[in-house]
């Protein structure tokens, strides 16, 4: 009975567009979306550079990038906290316990995923495409664009995978954001807090929304990968 009532109340909060619920959802999307944009703007050019250039220790750098895909969120949160704290080198910016600090932490988590998966997609393009482009008189820049176009499905998969990672993240943003009501409280941190408080209705409502977003991300990722496989 308790579980049934909790689910009924949770669905009621969603259906009636509870103001607190919407505020938390919009903040989560804003923080994670901003982090995704930043990580993509940095990660995609980095992946292209690694994919099209040869330089010493390139293999080591790529291995490190792959390793960073599994960065523990709490470690990232701790490092960002130390840099942004009052005694840290960036303490003068006063970003700690703000959405900006949360965006920084999530950008660091998303960057290796975008860069590594995009790099894999770029180097995975059939060499015949590059050779054919050069044979037809394409410039190096045009060849690069052609390869990027062929790798677009893999790149999109990397971006979507990174978004899924940051949307479900809790450790880093809890450390640097502080979980302040109405300011830095996002879906994952709210679920953890409200569960501890015994307010299961709000936690369930947010859990349903978060699960729906995760399912949507995975479904979109599946469609993109399927489309890329068919084209190949």
N, C-alpha and C positions, 0 to 999 in steps of 0.2 A: 504493500500500500504506500509506504514512504517513497519507494522508488518511482512508483506510478505518478504520485503527486508531484515529485520533483521534476519529472519529465514534462508533465502537463504545464507546470509553471514556467519551465525553461522554454517550451514551445510558445507559450503565451507571450513571454518577453520578446521573442523573435518576431512573432506575428504582429504584435502591437508596436514594433519598432521602438523599444525602450531607449530613452535618451542616453542613459549611461552605457548601455550595450553598444549603441551606434558610435558613441564617442570613442570607446575602446577599439572598436573594429576599424574606424577611420584612421586612428592614430597608428595602429598596427600596419595598415596598408601604406600609410604615408612614410613611416620609418623604413619598412622593408622595401617599398618601391624606390625610395630615394637611394638606399644602399645598393639596390640592384642596378640602378642607372649609373651610379658612380663606379661600381665594380666592372660593369660592362664597358664603360668609356675608357677605363684603364686596362682591363683584361684583354679586350679584343685586339687593340693595337699591339699589346705585348705578345699575344698568341701569334699574330701575323709576323711580327719581327722574328720570333723564334722559328716560325715555319719557313720563312723565306731567306733567312740569313744564316751563315755559318760563322762561328767564332769559337775561340778556345773555351773549354769548360761548358759548352752548350749542353752536353748530356747531363752534367752535374746539376746545372740550373734547372733543367726540365725535371730531373728526379726530385729536386727540392720542391718544385712547384707541385708535383704529384703528392709529395709527402704532406704539404701544407693543406691539401684538400681535407685532411682529417684532423685539422687543428682543434684541440679541445676548446670549446667556447669559454669555459671558465678561465683558462689561461689567457685567452685573448682579452677577456674582460679585465683580468688582473693587470695585464700590461697597459691597456688603454687607461685604466684607472690611475696607474702610477704616473703615466705621462700627463694626464689631465688634472691630477690632484694639485692642491695649492703649492706643494713643495716640488712638484714635477716640472719638467722643462716647458710644458705648455699650459701650466696652471694659470698664467695671466689671461688666457682666453676665457676662463670661467665657463667651460663647457660641461663640466662634470654634473651629473644629475639633470641633464637636459636631453631632449630628443636628438640633438646634434651628436652628443656623445654616443647614443645608441646607434645612430646611423654610421658613425665611424667604426664601431665595433662590428656591426653586421657587414659593412663594406669589406673589412679585412677578412671575414669568414667567407664571403661570397667570391672575392677576387680570385683565389686559387682555383676554384671550381670553374668559373667562367674561362679563365686563361688556359687551364689544363685541358678541359674538354674541347675548347675551340681549337687549341693547338693539335690535338689528336684528330679532329675533323679535317683540319687543313692538310696535315701530312698524310692523311688517309685518302686524299683525292688521287685518282688514277694518274700516274705520270704521263700517260698518253695525252691527256688534256693539255698539259703544259707544253709538251712537245708539239702538238698540233697547232697550238696558238702561236708558238714561235715560228713554225713553218709558214704560217699564213701572214707573217710579218708583224705580229703584235709586239708592242713595246713591253719592257719588263713590268711597267705599271699595269698595262692592260692584261698581261698574263696573271699578275697577282689578283686583279679584280675577277678574272674568270675562275681562278681557283677558289676564291672566297665565295663566289656565287655557287659553285658546285658543293662547297662545304657548308652551305647555309643551314641545312637541316641539323647537322651535328652541332653547329654553333647555337642554333635556337634551343636545342636540347640542353646544352650546357647552361644557357641563361635561365631556362625554366627550372633546371635542377638546382641552381643557385638560389632562385626565388623560394623554392620549396624548403631549402635548408634554413634560410634566414627567417621565414615565416614561422617555423617550428622551434626556433632558437629561444632559450630562456636564460641560460647561465650568464652569458656576457652582458646582455642588456639589463639583467637584474643588478649586476655589480655596478655598471656605469650609469644606469638610469635611476636606480633607487626605488622604482615602483611607486612613484608619487601619484596619488589619486588625481585624475583630471589633467595630468601633465605628462607623466612618463609611464603610465600604466597601460600595457598592451595586453593582448589576448592571453599569451602564454603565462606571463607573470600574474595576471589576474586570476587565471585558473588555479595556479599554485596557491595564491593567497586566500582566495575564497574557499578552497577546499580545506585549508588549515582552519579557517574560521567556522566551517560547517555550513556555509552559504552555498549549498550544492546547486541551487536553481540557476544562479548567474554563471557558475562554473560550467554547468551542463550546457547552458545556452551558448556560451563561448566555445565550448568543446565541440558542439554540433557545427557551429560556423567554421571553426578551424579545420575540422574533419572534412567538411564540404569543400573548403578551399583546397585542402591537400588532395582530395579525390579529383577535383577539377584540374589541378596541376598535373597529376599523374596521368589523367585521361588525355590531356593536351600533349603531354610528352610522348605518350604512346602513339597518338595520331601522327605526330611529327616524325617519330622514328619509323613508323610504318610507311609513311609517305616517302621518306628517304630511302627505305629498303626497296620499295616498289620501283622508284626511279633508277636505283642502282641495277 
